[in-house]
Amino acid sequence: MKNARLFPALLLAVLAAYSVFLWIQLPQPYGRISLVLVLVGFAFNLMGNRKRALTLISLTVAGSVFMLTAGTMFMVNNHSKRKQFDMATAVTFHKISFEEARAKAKAENKVLFVDFYTAWCGPCLEFTRNVLTDQDVGAAMNKSFISLKFDAEKGDGVALAERYNVASYPTLLVLDPDGNVLEDVGGQFIPNREVMIETARKYQKSL
C-alpha cells in the first residue's frame, strides 16, 4: 500500500515543482492552475480506494501536464518574440533605471515618456516598427522626452507597470520628473506618427 502511494506522490511532486517555476516565470495563470490540480491530486492520493484514487489522480496529472505544456510553449514563444523588439528606433530609449531617468529629466528640463509593452503584444510591435522608427517622430520626441521602454512582464517593468496600474498594451505614458502622470498617449488607441509628433511638440513648448 505504501508503494502504491509513493509513485503518484513523486510524480505529483515533480509536477508541483515545475508548476511553481512557471508561476514565478509567467504572470499568466498556467503555473497556478497546474499547482491547484497537483494539490487536488495529492488529496486524491490519500484515498483508501486505490483504484478510484488512481483514476482521479490520472485526471489531475493529465490536466497539470496540459497546463504545463501550454505554459512552456507560451514562455518559449515569448522569448522568441521578445527579440523582435531589439530593433533600432529613431527615438532614443535610455538604458537606465526609472529613478535615473527621473533625475536626468529634471536636469535637462524634460518630461518622461514610458512605453510599456509585452512580448506577445502585436500592436506593441507594430507601434515600435512603424512609428518609433520614423525619423520625424524621433526628432520631435528626443527634443522633449527622456524615453524609456519596459517589458511589463520582465525585470523592472513588472513593478513599474503595477505602480501605474498598466492593464493594456501598449500603454504610453508621459510623466513629469516626479513620476506623476501627465498623459496617457492614445488611450485605448495606438497613436500614429502624427499624434506622437504633436504630443512631443506640445511638451517641448511647455518646457
Beta strands, then each sheet from edge to edge (+ up, - down):
strand 1: 111-117
strand 2: 145-151
strand 3: 171-175
strand 4: 181-184
sheet 1: 2+ 1+ 3- 4+
end
